[in-house]
Amino acid sequence: MPTSDTVVFVPAWNEERSLPAVLDELAAALPDADVLVIDDGSTDRTADVARAHGADVLSFGVNRGLRAGIAAGYREAHERGYAYCGRVDADGQHPVEELRRLLDLVRSDTCDVAVGSRFATGDGFHADRYEPSAARRLGIGLLQKAMHVRLGRPFHDPTSGMAAVNRAAMPVMAEPYASGAPEVEALLRLERAGLRVEEVAVHMRERSSGESKLRGSKAVKLVLTVIGTLAFAGWLRRRRS
C-alpha cells in the first residue's frame, strides 16, 4: 500500500553511478513522496543501488526502452492508487526543487499535467538562459514549430522528461507508446482527452551522464521521429472522424 499520496518514478538503464545523487536529492526535497525506480533491464547494479537508497524497484527482465519505462511508471502510479505522480530522469539534470513546483501546481488544481520546460519563459526565466549549438537550435526550432501547428498553441520543450500529473492523467500517460517520441505522443493524447497541460519554465542542469537526444545524428533522427509522430496522429484522427 502507498505510504504517501505522491510517487515519483525514475526510468533508469545502467545508471548506477548517477542514480544515488538523484535518489538522495528526492529524499531531501520530497521526503514524504514514495520513489519508484523503473529498472529497464540494467546489466549493472542499478536495481541494487536504488534499493540501497530507499526506492522501490520495478525491474524489466530485458532492456525494453524508455517508452516502456515511462508507460510502466504511470501505470504503477495509477494501479497503486496514488493521487499524484512525478517523473525525473536518472541522469541528474532535473532539480527536485523544480519538480516540487510542478507538483504544487497539480495539487492546487491549476492543471492536470505540469511539464518542466528549459525553453519557456516567465517567473524570472529568460528565453536565452540556454545557449544551444547551431544544430541543436535548429532541431529545437523545428520541434517547436511542429508542435505549434499540431496543438494550435506554442509548446517550447516537447521532449522534456520532467513532469507532474494528477490521477486523471495517469491512465492516459500509461498507455503503451508506439513511437520513438513518447513525451510528444503523451502531449497529443492529453490534448485529445481534454486535460489541462501547463508548460512551466524551470532550470535544468547539465546531465551527469549520457548524451543529449538533440546532438548530431540523434538530433536529426529525433526531429524526424517527432514530425512523423505528429503526422501519423493527425492522419489517425482524421480517419477516426
N, C-alpha and C positions, 0 to 999 in steps of 0.2 A: 504494500500500500504506500502511496506517496506520503512523505513527511512534510510536504510543502504544497502550496497551490501552484508553484512555478518550477519548471525544469528547464535547464539549459543543456542542449546537446552539442557535442563537438565531433564532427566527422574526422576520422584520423586514419591515415595509412602510413605505416612506418614513420611515426612521429615521436619515437621515444626520447629524442633529445629536446625537442621544443615543447612537448606536451606538459612536462612538470610545471613550467613557469605559467602556462595558460591556466592550469587547474589551481595552482596556488593563488593566482590573481582572482579567479572566480570565487574561491573560498573566502578571500579577504573582502572583496567588493560586494558579493551577493551571498552572504553566509547562510541565509535562510532558503536559498534555492537548492533543489536537488540537481545533480550533474550526471549526465549520461554520455559516455563516450561510445560512438559507433565505430568499432574497430573493423576496418574494411579488409579483412584477411591479411593483416600485417604479418611480416616474417621476422620482425624484430620484437622487442619487449614492450611494444605499445600497450597491450592489454594489461600486463603486469604493472607497468608504471602507473597506468590510470587507476587501477585498484589500490595501489600503494598510496595514492594521493586522494583517496576517498570517493572516487567516482564509481558509479555503476557502469558496467560494460556490456554492450551487446556486440558479439563478435560474429562476423561472417566467416564461413569456412574457407572461402576463396576471395580474392580481390574482385569486387563487383562494380567498382567505380563510384565516383562522387554522387551521381544522380541516385543510385540505390541507397547510399548513406543518408542523403537528405530526406528521401521519402521515408526511410525507416525511422529517422529521428522524430519527424512529425507524427508518424503512425504510433510510435511508442508513447509519445506525449498524450495523444488522444485516447488511446486504449487504456492507459494507466489513470486517466481521469483528471489530468492537470487542467487548470483554468487558463494558464499562460505558459508560453514556451519561447525560449530564446535560442538563437544559434550563433556560435562563433566558430571560426576556423582554428585549426590546431597549429598554425604557423606563427602565431603571436602577433598578427597585425591588427587585431580587433581589441582595443582597450575595453575592459569590462565596465568601466565607468560610463562609457558611451552606450553600451548595451543597457545599462541601468536606465538611462534616459529614454531609450526606446520602450523598455518595459513599462516605465511610468506613463508614457503616452497611451499605451494599450490599456493599462489598468484604469486610467481616467476616462476610458471610452471615447477618447479623441479619434481613434481609428481602430480598425480590426487588425491591421498589419502596419508596423513601422519598420522601414528599411533604412539602414545607415548608409549615407552617401558621401563619397570622397569629393564629389564634384558639384553637389548642390550648395547653395549659398543661404545666408540667414544666420541669426543668433551669433553674429560676430565672425562667421566664417566667410572668407572671400573666395571668389572663383579661381584665383591664381595661387591658392595655397599649395597646390601640387604643380610641379613643372615636369610633365612627361616629355619623353623624346618625341621627335617629329613623327616617327612611325606610330608610336603609341597614341599621340594626339590625333592622328588621322583615324586610327581604329576607334577611339573613343567617340570622335565626332560622327562617324558612320553609324555606330550603335545608337547614339542619342537621336539622330535623325530618323532612323528606322523605328525606334520606339515611339517617337512623337507621332509619326504617321499612323502607327498601329493603334496606339492608345488614345490618340486625339489630344494629348497633353504632354508637356515635357516630362521626361524621366532621365535623369542625368547619369545614374550609375546602375544599369540594369543587371550587371553581373555581381553585385555586392553579395557577400556571404554573411553579412551581419544583419539579423532581423529579429523582431519580437512579434508574436502573434497571440491572438486570443483563441478561445476554444472553437469559435465559429469557423475560423480559418484553418484549423489543424487538418480536418479531413480533406479539404481542398488541396493543401500542400502535401498531403501524404499519398496521394495517388501516384502510381509509378510514372516516371518520366520517360518520354520516348526520344527526346533529343539530347544533343550534347551541350545544351544550354539550359539546364534545369531551372536556374533562377529566372530566366526570361520566360520560360514556359509557365512557371508559377505565377508570374505577374499577369499573363494572359488569362489564366484560369481564374484568378481573383477578380479580374475585370468582368469576366463573363458571369461570375457568381454574384456580382453587385456588391462586393465587400469594399470597405474603405481602406485604401492604401495611402500611407503618408511617407514621403521621402524626406529624410531628416539629415541635415548637414552634420557630419561628425568628423572627428580627427581619426585617422588611421596611421599606424606605424609601418615602417618597412618590415616586410616579412622576415622572420628569423631564419627561415629555411625555405627551400623550394624556389620556384621561378614563376614570375607573373604570367598569366594567361595571355596578356597583351604585349608579347615580345616576339619579334622575328616572325618565323613561320607560324608560331602559335597564334599570333595576333590575326594573321590572315585567316587561319582556319576558324578561329572563334567568330570573327566578323561574319564569315560566310555561313557558319552554323546558325548564328542568331538570325540573320536575314532569311535563311531557309526555314527556320522555325516560325518566324513571323509570316512568311508567305504561305506555309502549309496551314497554319492556324486560320489565316484569312480564307483560304480555299475551303477548309473543312467547315468553317462557319457558314459560308455561302451555300455549301451543299446541304447542310442541315436545315437551312432556312428555305 
